[in-house]
Amino acid sequence: MGGSVYFLFMSPFVLTGLVTQTGGSHFQPVLSGPSRAYLRSRVQFHCEVPGWTSPLTYELRKDDGYLIATEVNTTVTFSLKVTEGSKGKYYCRLTTGGQSNTVHLQVVIPVQGASLSSEPDPPVIYEGERLVLRCLVSRGTHLSFMWYHNRQEVTSSPSELYRLSENTLTVDRAGEQHAGIYSCTAQNQMDVNTRYSSSRNLEVIVKIPVGGVVQVMVTHLYDADGGVTAARLRCVPATGTFPAFSWSLNHTSLPAEGDSHALAQHGQILIITHITAVTAGFYRCAVRDSFNHNSSWVESSGIHIQKTAGFRVVPMEIMALVFCGFLSMVIAGGTFCLLWNSSGGIEKHHSNHEVHQTETIIDSGLPGADVCLETQTIEMKTLVVEFEV
């Protein structure tokens, strides 16, 4: 009886203290906790009344009031193991009245088993066609995706090359630049302890079909005498990603190997090792798509290949002697002209023998006195031929 009276006597003072510390007639607890948590992990929710120093009874409730746990203390912490049913809205409440804010918890399933799918499958397309790649996972929620092309990250900014949307990469009109190796990485959208899963590489093949003009580029090979004895022919189509090549001589197909020719670089290059009467003639190359055996051949114009005779290379010593002799004649002629102009002609007291020599030189082809007054420009060209001995 005495205790009851004492409680009744003290209750107004306790209530007065509660009102004084909380600033009102109701408590207002505050709940804090994570908004996302991995499945099978543990989370903690903290509940307290700011500024309150005495123990209180807190209840952690979920959604429509389902009671999770009860704790008594000034500040309480509720620890929970996350299951698939843990997602929902949490709040705490005091047994004396007053309810906290709400924390919405989302359960995140760790990502696993990322892989790539393509449309078409396999990812082999012609230029101008549409390509769609999707990054798939075996399990995982709250995901974001990163894409890589030839080990370079594909940015999410607007681009004419790609369109990114959630787990999909789209190419509306494929070009040669879209070919290569693709991969994707899926990750859980978490502030801490982010999980990743990366796919295997997927090769995308874009085919620019064979077409346009086909040309043959020729490189001649010379012997020591300067004669053409061999040739290298290269077939160049205007377009075509994976071409197949065929060669013909005078409209007769050439085999892959022969006594006087050989093929290189998957048939694009024809090497004629010996040009003879049999191997001379008009060479042509034809090109078509290697991936489509029903495609038509596109043929080049005929290139005439024949053996040409060489010329004997004049030794450098002989060329030097001839040049020095010619230069000496030019110097002597120039000196004579200068002496003639400065002396007004040959003095009369010169001997007949000297006059005869002068006339002989003039008659031998040297220019006359009037020609000597003109400036003569002599252009010399030197031909240097390199060859192996």
Wavefront OBJ file of the C-alpha trace (Angstrom):
o trace
v 0.000 0.000 0.000
v 2.854 2.334 0.893
v 4.647 1.508 -2.376
v 1.529 2.251 -4.399
v 1.112 5.547 -2.646
v 4.757 6.391 -3.261
v 4.392 5.514 -6.980
v 1.296 7.619 -7.295
v 3.059 10.434 -5.514
v 6.169 10.257 -7.735
v 4.441 9.736 -11.111
v 3.748 13.409 -11.771
v 7.391 14.230 -11.149
v 8.592 11.441 -13.515
v 6.223 12.532 -16.213
v 7.325 16.097 -15.678
v 10.944 15.003 -16.110
v 10.085 13.125 -19.310
v 8.340 16.101 -20.724
v 11.253 18.332 -19.754
v 13.921 16.140 -21.423
v 12.021 15.377 -24.617
v 10.418 18.744 -25.036
v 6.874 17.419 -25.286
v 4.338 14.943 -24.000
v 5.494 12.139 -26.381
v 8.885 10.482 -26.928
v 10.328 10.657 -30.418
v 12.906 7.843 -30.885
v 15.277 7.850 -33.850
v 16.082 4.676 -35.823
v 19.205 4.265 -37.958
v 20.276 1.298 -40.055
v 21.297 0.130 -43.543
v 19.099 0.528 -46.577
v 20.673 -2.494 -48.354
v 22.235 -5.679 -47.078
v 23.493 -8.900 -48.635
v 21.506 -12.066 -48.184
v 22.735 -14.156 -45.204
v 24.689 -11.217 -43.787
v 23.964 -9.510 -40.444
v 22.608 -5.976 -40.017
v 22.218 -3.707 -37.011
v 19.503 -1.154 -36.256
v 20.146 1.500 -33.582
v 17.290 3.192 -31.712
v 17.490 6.007 -29.165
v 15.754 9.063 -27.830
v 18.161 11.991 -28.320
v 19.004 13.628 -25.013
v 17.392 10.944 -22.850
v 19.671 9.357 -20.179
v 17.412 6.820 -18.449
v 16.625 3.257 -19.649
v 13.583 2.860 -21.848
v 11.866 -0.129 -23.426
v 12.272 -0.163 -27.231
v 10.435 -2.371 -29.693
v 11.711 -3.022 -33.235
v 8.784 -3.505 -35.565
v 8.365 -4.079 -39.296
v 5.831 -3.112 -41.957
v 2.330 -3.248 -40.419
v 3.540 -3.592 -36.840
v 5.077 -7.059 -36.731
v 7.210 -7.238 -33.587
v 10.823 -8.259 -34.253
v 12.527 -7.754 -30.881
v 12.387 -5.812 -27.601
v 15.338 -4.215 -25.746
v 15.612 -2.099 -22.560
v 18.360 0.499 -22.311
v 19.115 4.128 -22.909
v 20.245 3.318 -26.444
v 19.534 -0.089 -27.964
v 20.962 -2.057 -30.911
v 19.013 -4.745 -32.727
v 21.115 -7.306 -34.636
v 19.402 -9.353 -37.341
v 20.416 -12.049 -39.826
v 19.267 -11.138 -43.341
v 16.991 -13.592 -45.119
v 14.915 -13.230 -48.267
v 12.009 -12.213 -46.040
v 13.974 -9.474 -44.296
v 13.147 -6.794 -46.844
v 10.625 -4.218 -45.703
v 10.103 -1.065 -43.637
v 11.498 -1.026 -40.072
v 10.768 1.352 -37.191
v 11.156 1.348 -33.427
v 8.540 2.235 -30.797
v 8.574 2.887 -27.087
v 6.223 0.990 -24.797
v 5.374 4.323 -23.197
v 4.407 5.798 -26.554
v 6.221 7.434 -29.422
v 7.331 6.009 -32.761
v 10.532 6.523 -34.794
v 11.209 7.220 -38.399
v 11.170 4.379 -40.977
v 14.181 2.622 -42.532
v 13.470 0.695 -45.744
v 15.741 -2.367 -45.977
v 16.396 -4.030 -49.353
v 17.876 -7.520 -49.522
v 20.682 -7.779 -52.088
v 21.597 -11.135 -53.614
v 25.339 -11.273 -54.464
v 25.991 -11.396 -58.200
v 27.224 -14.640 -59.743
v 27.748 -16.204 -63.179
v 27.940 -13.268 -65.603
v 27.801 -14.271 -69.292
v 27.189 -12.695 -72.706
v 24.456 -13.458 -75.201
v 24.188 -12.038 -78.708
v 21.679 -11.410 -81.453
v 22.461 -12.876 -83.908
v 24.061 -15.952 -82.400
v 26.889 -16.528 -83.212
v 27.795 -12.823 -83.468
v 28.794 -12.825 -87.154
v 27.145 -10.009 -89.102
v 27.498 -8.019 -92.299
v 28.300 -4.347 -92.324
v 25.171 -2.250 -91.684
v 23.318 -4.936 -89.745
v 22.094 -4.722 -86.127
v 23.924 -6.252 -83.167
v 22.520 -6.735 -79.645
v 24.636 -7.966 -76.717
v 23.146 -8.771 -73.284
v 24.976 -9.266 -70.001
v 23.227 -12.087 -68.132
v 23.786 -13.376 -64.574
v 22.827 -16.659 -62.937
v 21.815 -14.791 -59.763
v 22.078 -11.311 -58.311
v 19.944 -8.235 -57.630
v 20.451 -4.471 -57.604
v 22.974 -4.655 -60.414
v 24.838 -2.244 -62.637
v 26.859 -3.189 -65.725
v 30.136 -2.195 -67.335
v 31.030 -3.010 -70.957
v 34.417 -3.493 -72.595
v 35.408 -3.516 -76.280
v 38.965 -4.672 -77.007
v 39.725 -4.149 -73.288
v 38.597 -0.514 -73.401
v 35.587 0.479 -71.307
v 32.547 1.535 -73.283
v 31.274 4.754 -71.730
v 27.617 5.333 -71.020
v 27.636 8.769 -72.658
v 25.611 9.117 -75.886
v 27.563 7.743 -78.819
v 26.975 6.902 -82.439
v 28.848 3.635 -81.913
v 26.801 2.083 -79.100
v 23.559 2.384 -77.135
v 23.616 1.226 -73.500
v 20.449 0.370 -71.551
v 20.537 -1.609 -68.286
v 22.206 -4.913 -69.218
v 22.069 -4.380 -73.017
v 24.548 -2.994 -75.552
v 23.084 -2.244 -78.984
v 24.752 -1.399 -82.294
v 22.148 -0.171 -84.788
v 24.365 -0.228 -87.891
v 27.506 -2.275 -87.497
v 30.754 -1.203 -89.137
v 34.281 -2.524 -89.242
v 35.092 -0.554 -86.076
v 32.561 -2.636 -84.107
v 34.405 -5.900 -84.712
v 36.546 -7.253 -81.889
v 36.424 -8.750 -78.412
v 33.580 -7.847 -76.033
v 33.031 -8.599 -72.341
v 30.851 -7.310 -69.522
v 31.058 -7.017 -65.735
v 28.022 -7.061 -63.447
v 28.257 -5.565 -59.954
v 25.960 -5.120 -56.970
v 25.073 -1.509 -56.280
v 26.456 -1.243 -52.764
v 28.280 1.527 -50.944
v 30.682 -0.959 -49.349
v 31.796 -4.514 -50.068
v 30.711 -4.444 -53.712
v 30.613 -7.848 -55.443
v 31.625 -8.313 -59.114
v 31.216 -10.992 -61.773
v 32.791 -10.799 -65.242
v 31.828 -12.662 -68.381
v 34.088 -14.495 -70.783
v 35.243 -12.762 -73.952
v 32.987 -12.859 -76.998
v 34.387 -12.156 -80.459
v 32.176 -10.161 -82.806
v 32.927 -10.512 -86.530
v 31.728 -7.798 -88.909
v 32.007 -8.702 -92.623
v 32.581 -5.107 -95.252
v 31.592 -7.753 -98.454
v 34.060 -7.893 -101.398
v 33.244 -5.283 -104.015
v 34.504 -2.376 -106.046
v 37.528 -2.321 -108.322
v 40.203 -4.977 -107.880
v 43.756 -3.845 -108.648
v 47.065 -5.671 -109.040
v 50.158 -3.936 -107.655
v 53.391 -5.086 -109.377
v 56.966 -5.000 -108.107
v 59.637 -6.072 -110.636
v 62.816 -7.861 -109.605
v 65.997 -7.256 -111.633
v 69.128 -9.256 -112.257
v 72.725 -7.941 -112.223
v 72.427 -6.693 -115.819
v 69.238 -4.738 -115.097
v 66.885 -7.202 -116.783
v 63.490 -8.169 -115.317
v 63.638 -11.813 -114.277
v 61.013 -12.053 -111.487
v 57.961 -10.178 -110.217
v 55.808 -9.798 -107.126
v 52.067 -9.227 -107.701
v 49.681 -8.138 -104.925
v 45.895 -8.306 -105.309
v 44.061 -5.372 -103.662
v 40.224 -5.300 -103.579
v 38.468 -2.000 -102.944
v 36.343 -3.541 -100.139
v 36.178 -6.871 -98.406
v 36.948 -8.018 -94.859
v 37.641 -11.710 -95.442
v 38.502 -12.118 -99.143
v 39.526 -15.274 -100.956
v 41.957 -14.913 -103.882
v 42.475 -16.680 -107.192
v 45.121 -16.056 -109.894
v 45.157 -16.762 -113.620
v 47.663 -16.516 -116.481
v 46.186 -15.852 -119.905
v 42.747 -16.875 -118.509
v 44.123 -20.183 -117.206
v 43.900 -20.704 -113.439
v 47.169 -20.998 -111.583
v 47.585 -23.717 -108.952
v 48.606 -22.843 -105.420
v 52.162 -24.054 -106.072
v 54.227 -24.282 -109.248
v 57.759 -24.550 -110.578
v 57.946 -20.848 -111.389
v 55.519 -19.231 -108.935
v 54.404 -19.264 -105.303
v 51.543 -17.759 -103.257
v 51.831 -15.879 -99.961
v 49.526 -14.182 -97.412
v 46.630 -16.559 -98.009
v 46.901 -16.139 -101.753
v 46.870 -12.352 -101.884
v 50.472 -12.204 -103.154
v 51.749 -14.038 -106.248
v 55.523 -14.329 -106.671
v 56.775 -15.216 -110.159
v 60.222 -16.634 -109.462
v 61.303 -17.095 -113.119
v 59.940 -15.083 -116.040
v 60.301 -17.139 -119.198
v 58.436 -17.498 -122.450
v 56.092 -19.906 -120.667
v 55.416 -17.742 -117.603
v 55.155 -14.420 -119.477
v 51.701 -13.112 -120.322
v 48.670 -11.407 -118.802
v 48.085 -12.067 -115.114
v 44.751 -11.444 -113.374
v 43.492 -11.905 -109.843
v 39.914 -12.552 -108.749
v 38.413 -11.967 -105.287
v 35.276 -13.110 -103.474
v 34.044 -13.502 -99.874
v 35.776 -16.394 -98.163
v 32.784 -16.925 -95.866
v 30.303 -17.213 -98.734
v 31.163 -19.802 -101.376
v 28.126 -18.751 -103.406
v 29.362 -15.185 -103.845
v 30.589 -14.007 -107.255
v 34.231 -13.499 -108.183
v 35.356 -9.921 -108.909
v 38.262 -9.929 -111.402
v 40.996 -7.379 -112.005
v 42.302 -6.147 -115.351
v 45.153 -8.063 -116.999
v 48.730 -7.106 -116.091
v 51.335 -7.916 -118.758
v 54.456 -9.520 -117.321
v 57.424 -10.245 -119.602
v 61.165 -10.695 -119.377
v 63.168 -7.658 -120.507
v 66.784 -7.610 -121.659
v 69.276 -5.848 -119.466
v 72.229 -3.653 -120.273
v 75.878 -3.963 -119.421
v 76.865 -1.706 -116.594
v 79.825 0.495 -117.544
v 82.519 0.298 -114.851
v 82.878 3.443 -112.801
v 86.557 3.796 -113.760
v 85.719 4.032 -117.469
v 82.901 6.494 -116.826
v 85.283 8.648 -114.790
v 87.940 8.678 -117.583
v 85.383 9.645 -120.225
v 84.007 12.388 -118.041
v 87.489 13.778 -117.273
v 88.437 13.761 -120.975
v 85.273 15.583 -121.939
v 85.763 18.097 -119.158
v 89.357 18.746 -120.324
v 88.142 19.492 -123.848
v 85.566 21.948 -122.502
v 88.199 23.738 -120.412
v 90.657 23.907 -123.336
v 87.977 25.298 -125.658
v 86.921 27.877 -123.122
v 90.545 28.994 -122.582
v 91.097 29.387 -126.338
v 87.988 31.530 -126.686
v 89.118 33.819 -123.892
v 92.593 34.252 -125.440
v 91.080 34.929 -128.857
v 88.759 37.634 -127.571
v 91.407 39.346 -125.433
v 94.147 39.506 -128.160
v 91.901 40.486 -131.029
v 92.815 37.396 -132.966
v 96.009 35.548 -133.600
v 98.989 37.814 -134.110
v 100.257 37.981 -137.658
v 103.800 37.167 -136.591
v 102.662 33.660 -135.522
v 104.154 30.987 -137.628
v 102.249 29.264 -140.364
v 102.547 26.089 -138.338
v 100.710 27.717 -135.436
v 98.009 29.051 -137.742
v 97.610 25.661 -139.274
v 97.148 24.141 -135.870
v 94.546 26.731 -134.994
v 92.602 26.128 -138.167
v 92.812 22.432 -137.580
v 91.285 22.876 -134.112
v 88.507 25.063 -135.475
v 87.785 22.727 -138.326
v 87.765 19.838 -135.885
v 84.526 21.069 -134.415
v 85.338 23.815 -131.927
v 82.918 26.793 -132.068
v 83.820 29.920 -134.025
v 84.772 33.197 -132.441
v 81.205 34.457 -132.484
v 79.990 31.325 -130.704
v 82.681 31.632 -128.067
v 81.057 34.854 -126.860
v 77.930 32.955 -125.780
v 77.672 31.205 -122.452
v 77.289 27.460 -122.924
v 75.501 25.364 -120.281
v 76.363 21.683 -120.344
v 74.028 19.385 -118.395
v 75.614 16.179 -117.108
v 73.600 13.218 -115.885
v 75.110 10.301 -114.033
v 73.391 6.921 -113.992
v 74.216 4.694 -111.045
v 73.022 1.097 -111.222
v 73.278 -1.083 -108.143
v 73.512 -4.831 -108.480
v 74.742 -7.818 -106.568
v 77.787 -9.759 -107.805
l 1 2 3 4 5 6 7 8 9 10 11 12 13 14 15 16 17 18 19 20 21 22 23 24 25 26 27 28 29 30 31 32 33 34 35 36 37 38 39 40 41 42 43 44 45 46 47 48 49 50 51 52 53 54 55 56 57 58 59 60 61 62 63 64 65 66 67 68 69 70 71 72 73 74 75 76 77 78 79 80 81 82 83 84 85 86 87 88 89 90 91 92 93 94 95 96 97 98 99 100 101 102 103 104 105 106 107 108 109 110 111 112 113 114 115 116 117 118 119 120 121 122 123 124 125 126 127 128 129 130 131 132 133 134 135 136 137 138 139 140 141 142 143 144 145 146 147 148 149 150 151 152 153 154 155 156 157 158 159 160 161 162 163 164 165 166 167 168 169 170 171 172 173 174 175 176 177 178 179 180 181 182 183 184 185 186 187 188 189 190 191 192 193 194 195 196 197 198 199 200 201 202 203 204 205 206 207 208 209 210 211 212 213 214 215 216 217 218 219 220 221 222 223 224 225 226 227 228 229 230 231 232 233 234 235 236 237 238 239 240 241 242 243 244 245 246 247 248 249 250 251 252 253 254 255 256 257 258 259 260 261 262 263 264 265 266 267 268 269 270 271 272 273 274 275 276 277 278 279 280 281 282 283 284 285 286 287 288 289 290 291 292 293 294 295 296 297 298 299 300 301 302 303 304 305 306 307 308 309 310 311 312 313 314 315 316 317 318 319 320 321 322 323 324 325 326 327 328 329 330 331 332 333 334 335 336 337 338 339 340 341 342 343 344 345 346 347 348 349 350 351 352 353 354 355 356 357 358 359 360 361 362 363 364 365 366 367 368 369 370 371 372 373 374 375 376 377 378 379 380 381 382 383 384 385 386 387 388 389
